Amino acid sequence: MINLEKIKLGYSPLSDEIYLFRHGKNKTEALDKRLAERDVMEVITLKMMEDSENGASIDYHFGNQWYRLTVEKIEKREKNDTE
């Protein structure tokens, strides 16, 4: 059985990427990792665009700071500008 408590999402300012990683006793050291930014953005977009053709905003917080995240559909971009 997989222990999901040892699997986390993390952000690396050095690579500017979001990772899914598995850690051991030290929760900041990755034993295994893979890029997860595309997956994270897809899930957030699907959640926020559900029943909302033009987009949506949500307010959320962690710690004592509040944030607003907005997702809206835009016109198709050039092919080399999609990644």
MODELLER restraints for C-alpha pairs under 7 A, 6 or more apart:
rsr = mdl.restraints
at = mdl.atoms
rsr.add(forms.Gaussian(group=physical.xy_distance, feature=features.Distance(at['CA:6:A'], at['CA:22:A']), mean=5.48, stdev=0.5))
rsr.add(forms.Gaussian(group=physical.xy_distance, feature=features.Distance(at['CA:6:A'], at['CA:23:A']), mean=5.46, stdev=0.5))
rsr.add(forms.Gaussian(group=physical.xy_distance, feature=features.Distance(at['CA:6:A'], at['CA:24:A']), mean=6.76, stdev=0.5))
rsr.add(forms.Gaussian(group=physical.xy_distance, feature=features.Distance(at['CA:7:A'], at['CA:21:A']), mean=5.58, stdev=0.5))
rsr.add(forms.Gaussian(group=physical.xy_distance, feature=features.Distance(at['CA:7:A'], at['CA:22:A']), mean=4.41, stdev=0.5))
rsr.add(forms.Gaussian(group=physical.xy_distance, feature=features.Distance(at['CA:7:A'], at['CA:23:A']), mean=6.50, stdev=0.5))
rsr.add(forms.Gaussian(group=physical.xy_distance, feature=features.Distance(at['CA:8:A'], at['CA:20:A']), mean=5.79, stdev=0.5))
rsr.add(forms.Gaussian(group=physical.xy_distance, feature=features.Distance(at['CA:8:A'], at['CA:21:A']), mean=5.48, stdev=0.5))
rsr.add(forms.Gaussian(group=physical.xy_distance, feature=features.Distance(at['CA:8:A'], at['CA:22:A']), mean=6.42, stdev=0.5))
rsr.add(forms.Gaussian(group=physical.xy_distance, feature=features.Distance(at['CA:9:A'], at['CA:18:A']), mean=6.97, stdev=0.5))
rsr.add(forms.Gaussian(group=physical.xy_distance, feature=features.Distance(at['CA:9:A'], at['CA:19:A']), mean=5.63, stdev=0.5))
rsr.add(forms.Gaussian(group=physical.xy_distance, feature=features.Distance(at['CA:9:A'], at['CA:20:A']), mean=4.56, stdev=0.5))
rsr.add(forms.Gaussian(group=physical.xy_distance, feature=features.Distance(at['CA:9:A'], at['CA:21:A']), mean=6.27, stdev=0.5))
rsr.add(forms.Gaussian(group=physical.xy_distance, feature=features.Distance(at['CA:10:A'], at['CA:18:A']), mean=5.64, stdev=0.5))
rsr.add(forms.Gaussian(group=physical.xy_distance, feature=features.Distance(at['CA:10:A'], at['CA:19:A']), mean=5.23, stdev=0.5))
rsr.add(forms.Gaussian(group=physical.xy_distance, feature=features.Distance(at['CA:10:A'], at['CA:20:A']), mean=6.40, stdev=0.5))
rsr.add(forms.Gaussian(group=physical.xy_distance, feature=features.Distance(at['CA:11:A'], at['CA:17:A']), mean=5.81, stdev=0.5))
rsr.add(forms.Gaussian(group=physical.xy_distance, feature=features.Distance(at['CA:11:A'], at['CA:18:A']), mean=4.48, stdev=0.5))
rsr.add(forms.Gaussian(group=physical.xy_distance, feature=features.Distance(at['CA:11:A'], at['CA:19:A']), mean=6.19, stdev=0.5))
rsr.add(forms.Gaussian(group=physical.xy_distance, feature=features.Distance(at['CA:12:A'], at['CA:18:A']), mean=6.51, stdev=0.5))
rsr.add(forms.Gaussian(group=physical.xy_distance, feature=features.Distance(at['CA:17:A'], at['CA:37:A']), mean=6.46, stdev=0.5))
rsr.add(forms.Gaussian(group=physical.xy_distance, feature=features.Distance(at['CA:18:A'], at['CA:35:A']), mean=6.13, stdev=0.5))
rsr.add(forms.Gaussian(group=physical.xy_distance, feature=features.Distance(at['CA:18:A'], at['CA:36:A']), mean=5.52, stdev=0.5))
rsr.add(forms.Gaussian(group=physical.xy_distance, feature=features.Distance(at['CA:18:A'], at['CA:37:A']), mean=4.74, stdev=0.5))
rsr.add(forms.Gaussian(group=physical.xy_distance, feature=features.Distance(at['CA:19:A'], at['CA:33:A']), mean=6.36, stdev=0.5))
rsr.add(forms.Gaussian(group=physical.xy_distance, feature=features.Distance(at['CA:19:A'], at['CA:34:A']), mean=5.54, stdev=0.5))
rsr.add(forms.Gaussian(group=physical.xy_distance, feature=features.Distance(at['CA:19:A'], at['CA:35:A']), mean=4.55, stdev=0.5))
rsr.add(forms.Gaussian(group=physical.xy_distance, feature=features.Distance(at['CA:19:A'], at['CA:36:A']), mean=4.82, stdev=0.5))
rsr.add(forms.Gaussian(group=physical.xy_distance, feature=features.Distance(at['CA:19:A'], at['CA:37:A']), mean=6.65, stdev=0.5))
rsr.add(forms.Gaussian(group=physical.xy_distance, feature=features.Distance(at['CA:20:A'], at['CA:33:A']), mean=5.59, stdev=0.5))
rsr.add(forms.Gaussian(group=physical.xy_distance, feature=features.Distance(at['CA:20:A'], at['CA:34:A']), mean=5.53, stdev=0.5))
rsr.add(forms.Gaussian(group=physical.xy_distance, feature=features.Distance(at['CA:20:A'], at['CA:35:A']), mean=6.33, stdev=0.5))
rsr.add(forms.Gaussian(group=physical.xy_distance, feature=features.Distance(at['CA:20:A'], at['CA:36:A']), mean=5.59, stdev=0.5))
rsr.add(forms.Gaussian(group=physical.xy_distance, feature=features.Distance(at['CA:21:A'], at['CA:30:A']), mean=5.73, stdev=0.5))
rsr.add(forms.Gaussian(group=physical.xy_distance, feature=features.Distance(at['CA:21:A'], at['CA:32:A']), mean=5.56, stdev=0.5))
rsr.add(forms.Gaussian(group=physical.xy_distance, feature=features.Distance(at['CA:21:A'], at['CA:33:A']), mean=4.11, stdev=0.5))
rsr.add(forms.Gaussian(group=physical.xy_distance, feature=features.Distance(at['CA:21:A'], at['CA:34:A']), mean=6.53, stdev=0.5))
rsr.add(forms.Gaussian(group=physical.xy_distance, feature=features.Distance(at['CA:22:A'], at['CA:30:A']), mean=5.64, stdev=0.5))
rsr.add(forms.Gaussian(group=physical.xy_distance, feature=features.Distance(at['CA:22:A'], at['CA:31:A']), mean=5.58, stdev=0.5))
rsr.add(forms.Gaussian(group=physical.xy_distance, feature=features.Distance(at['CA:22:A'], at['CA:32:A']), mean=5.32, stdev=0.5))
rsr.add(forms.Gaussian(group=physical.xy_distance, feature=features.Distance(at['CA:22:A'], at['CA:33:A']), mean=6.42, stdev=0.5))
rsr.add(forms.Gaussian(group=physical.xy_distance, feature=features.Distance(at['CA:23:A'], at['CA:29:A']), mean=5.86, stdev=0.5))
rsr.add(forms.Gaussian(group=physical.xy_distance, feature=features.Distance(at['CA:23:A'], at['CA:30:A']), mean=4.83, stdev=0.5))
rsr.add(forms.Gaussian(group=physical.xy_distance, feature=features.Distance(at['CA:23:A'], at['CA:31:A']), mean=5.24, stdev=0.5))
rsr.add(forms.Gaussian(group=physical.xy_distance, feature=features.Distance(at['CA:24:A'], at['CA:31:A']), mean=6.78, stdev=0.5))
rsr.add(forms.Gaussian(group=physical.xy_distance, feature=features.Distance(at['CA:45:A'], at['CA:71:A']), mean=6.73, stdev=0.5))
rsr.add(forms.Gaussian(group=physical.xy_distance, feature=features.Distance(at['CA:48:A'], at['CA:55:A']), mean=6.99, stdev=0.5))
rsr.add(forms.Gaussian(group=physical.xy_distance, feature=features.Distance(at['CA:48:A'], at['CA:56:A']), mean=5.82, stdev=0.5))
rsr.add(forms.Gaussian(group=physical.xy_distance, feature=features.Distance(at['CA:48:A'], at['CA:71:A']), mean=6.82, stdev=0.5))
rsr.add(forms.Gaussian(group=physical.xy_distance, feature=features.Distance(at['CA:49:A'], at['CA:55:A']), mean=5.63, stdev=0.5))
rsr.add(forms.Gaussian(group=physical.xy_distance, feature=features.Distance(at['CA:49:A'], at['CA:56:A']), mean=6.56, stdev=0.5))
rsr.add(forms.Gaussian(group=physical.xy_distance, feature=features.Distance(at['CA:54:A'], at['CA:72:A']), mean=5.94, stdev=0.5))
rsr.add(forms.Gaussian(group=physical.xy_distance, feature=features.Distance(at['CA:54:A'], at['CA:73:A']), mean=6.21, stdev=0.5))
rsr.add(forms.Gaussian(group=physical.xy_distance, feature=features.Distance(at['CA:55:A'], at['CA:71:A']), mean=5.37, stdev=0.5))
rsr.add(forms.Gaussian(group=physical.xy_distance, feature=features.Distance(at['CA:55:A'], at['CA:72:A']), mean=4.06, stdev=0.5))
rsr.add(forms.Gaussian(group=physical.xy_distance, feature=features.Distance(at['CA:55:A'], at['CA:73:A']), mean=6.23, stdev=0.5))
rsr.add(forms.Gaussian(group=physical.xy_distance, feature=features.Distance(at['CA:56:A'], at['CA:70:A']), mean=5.77, stdev=0.5))
rsr.add(forms.Gaussian(group=physical.xy_distance, feature=features.Distance(at['CA:56:A'], at['CA:71:A']), mean=5.61, stdev=0.5))
rsr.add(forms.Gaussian(group=physical.xy_distance, feature=features.Distance(at['CA:56:A'], at['CA:72:A']), mean=6.55, stdev=0.5))
rsr.add(forms.Gaussian(group=physical.xy_distance, feature=features.Distance(at['CA:57:A'], at['CA:68:A']), mean=6.65, stdev=0.5))
rsr.add(forms.Gaussian(group=physical.xy_distance, feature=features.Distance(at['CA:57:A'], at['CA:69:A']), mean=5.46, stdev=0.5))
rsr.add(forms.Gaussian(group=physical.xy_distance, feature=features.Distance(at['CA:57:A'], at['CA:70:A']), mean=4.19, stdev=0.5))
rsr.add(forms.Gaussian(group=physical.xy_distance, feature=features.Distance(at['CA:57:A'], at['CA:71:A']), mean=6.39, stdev=0.5))
rsr.add(forms.Gaussian(group=physical.xy_distance, feature=features.Distance(at['CA:58:A'], at['CA:68:A']), mean=5.67, stdev=0.5))
rsr.add(forms.Gaussian(group=physical.xy_distance, feature=features.Distance(at['CA:58:A'], at['CA:69:A']), mean=5.47, stdev=0.5))
rsr.add(forms.Gaussian(group=physical.xy_distance, feature=features.Distance(at['CA:58:A'], at['CA:70:A']), mean=6.65, stdev=0.5))
rsr.add(forms.Gaussian(group=physical.xy_distance, feature=features.Distance(at['CA:59:A'], at['CA:66:A']), mean=6.93, stdev=0.5))
rsr.add(forms.Gaussian(group=physical.xy_distance, feature=features.Distance(at['CA:59:A'], at['CA:67:A']), mean=5.64, stdev=0.5))
rsr.add(forms.Gaussian(group=physical.xy_distance, feature=features.Distance(at['CA:59:A'], at['CA:68:A']), mean=4.43, stdev=0.5))
rsr.add(forms.Gaussian(group=physical.xy_distance, feature=features.Distance(at['CA:59:A'], at['CA:69:A']), mean=6.47, stdev=0.5))
rsr.add(forms.Gaussian(group=physical.xy_distance, feature=features.Distance(at['CA:60:A'], at['CA:66:A']), mean=5.72, stdev=0.5))
rsr.add(forms.Gaussian(group=physical.xy_distance, feature=features.Distance(at['CA:60:A'], at['CA:67:A']), mean=5.49, stdev=0.5))
rsr.add(forms.Gaussian(group=physical.xy_distance, feature=features.Distance(at['CA:60:A'], at['CA:68:A']), mean=6.46, stdev=0.5))
rsr.add(forms.Gaussian(group=physical.xy_distance, feature=features.Distance(at['CA:61:A'], at['CA:67:A']), mean=5.93, stdev=0.5))
